[in-house]
Amino acid sequence: MRPLFDRILTINLICSTAVFYAGARIYILPKIKELSPQGLLVPILLLHSLRHLGLMFLTRGATYTGMPLKFAYPAAIGDFITAVLAFIAIPVTVKNLPGWRSLIWVFNIVGSIDLITAITLATVYGAPGYMGAAYWIPAFWVPALLVTHYVVFIFLIRQPAGAPAF
């Protein structure tokens, strides 16, 4: 059986996700039908545009020697791809260009799969013990990203494709 300190990251991940979810339940989800794609999605896309920070998993100094590369590379590259998708989606959504909804679906599915994969690989390969300064990413950042992906899925499902966007 692993000692408690080996599970601290899991505890942080769960607790932070609960806090972000509570915030979303109180402030965002009750108003989701009232919000325009610009009003809801653009702030979320800006947040996810910062996922290039996941590249820190590949950087000496941000992680300890021995960081499992089978976790680090997929997590870093997946975050970077998601950041690029989010950043590209911002002007498309702001300008209500054709295909904005499809691009948001792609961003949200790719980003969600990336996070689930990273959490799984971190667990399988024991990455938490090597995270060093990058520890804050899964302890704080990933829960915010998980909850905002959930919010985007709810938004996309509740706003029919044929409904006026703006």
N, C-alpha and C positions, 0 to 999 in steps of 0.2 A: 504494500500500500504506500502511495506517495505521501510524503509529509504535506501539511497544510500550505507551507510556503511555496510548494510547487504548483499549487492551485490558485495562488493569489491573482494571476492574470485572468483566469476564468471567472473568479469572483468579481474582479473589476469590470470585466466585459459584461457580465450579467447585470450587475448593479447600475452601471452607466447606461446600458440599454434601457433598463426599467425607468430611469430618470428621464431620458430623452423621450421615451414613449409616453410617460405621464405628461410631459410638456406638450407633445403633439396632441394627445387626447383632450387636453384642457384648452389649448390655444389654436390649433390648426384644424383638426378633424371636424369640430362642430361647424366651422365656417367654410369647409372645402367646396361646397356647391356654390358659394357666393364669390369665390376667388377666381380671377381670370388666370389663364395659363401664365401670363406675364407676372401677375402678382404672386403666384405660388411657385411656379417652376423656376423662374430666373434666379431667385435667391438660392434655391437648392442646387441649380446648375453651377452657380458661382462657388458654392461650398465644394462641390465635387470636382470642379476645375482645379482645386488645390491638391487633388490626389496624386499629383506628380511627386508629392512628399513621400509616397511609398517607395520611391527609388532609394530612400535612406537605408532600406534593408540591404542594399548592395554596397554600402559605404563603410569603410573602416572608420572607427571613431563613433559612429552612430550605433553600431552593433559590436558585440564582442567577437573575438576570434572563435571560429568554430560554428558560426551561424550556418545552419543547414541550407545549402544552396537549393535543395529540392523544394524548400519553402520560399527562400528569398527571391529567386528569379521569377517564379510565377506570380508571387504577391506584388513585386515591384513592377513587372511588365503589365500585369492586369490593371493595377492602379493607374499606370501611365496611360494605357489605352482608354480607360474610363474617363480620365481627366481630359483627354483630347476630345472624346465624344461629347462630354459635357460642355466644353468650351465652344465647340462647333455648334452645338444646339442653341446656345444663347442668342446669337443674332437671328437665327432661323425662327426661334420662338418669339422674340421681341418684334420682329417684322411680320409675323403671322404668315410666313412663306409656306407654299405648298410642301407637304411632307414633314412639317414640324412634329406632328403627332407620332408619325412612324419613327422619326429620329429619337424622340423621347422614349418610345418603347425600346428601341435598340439600346440606347444608353442605359436604361433602367435594368434591362435583362442582363446585359453584359456586366454592369457594375455589381448587381446582386450575385451573379454567379462567381465573380471575382472574389467578393467578400466571403462567400460560403466556402469556396475553394481554399482561400488563404487561412481561414479559421481551421478548416480540416487539416491542411498540410502543416500548420503550426503545431497542432496537437499531435499528429502522427510522427513528426520529426523532432519534437521536443524543442521547438524554436524559442519559446518564452525565456528560457535560461540564457539565451544569447542576444537578447534584444537591446540591452544597454539603454542608451538614450532614446532609441526608437520605441521603447516600451509604451510611451504615451500614445502611439498610433493605435494599437489594439485596445488599450485601456480606456481611451477617451474618444478618439477619432472614429474608429470603426463602429461603435454604438451609434454615434450621430449619423453616420452614413447608412447604417442598416435601417434606422427609423425613417430617414428621409427617403430611402428607396421605397419603403412601405407606404409612405404618404403619397409618393408619386403613383404607385400602383393603384391606390384607392382613388386618386384623382382621375386617372385614365379610365378606370372602370366605371366610375360614377358619372363621368361626362361622356355621353355617347359621341361617337366619331362624327355624326352628322350635325351635332348641336353647334350653334354659333360659338366660336372660340373667344371672341372679344366683345 
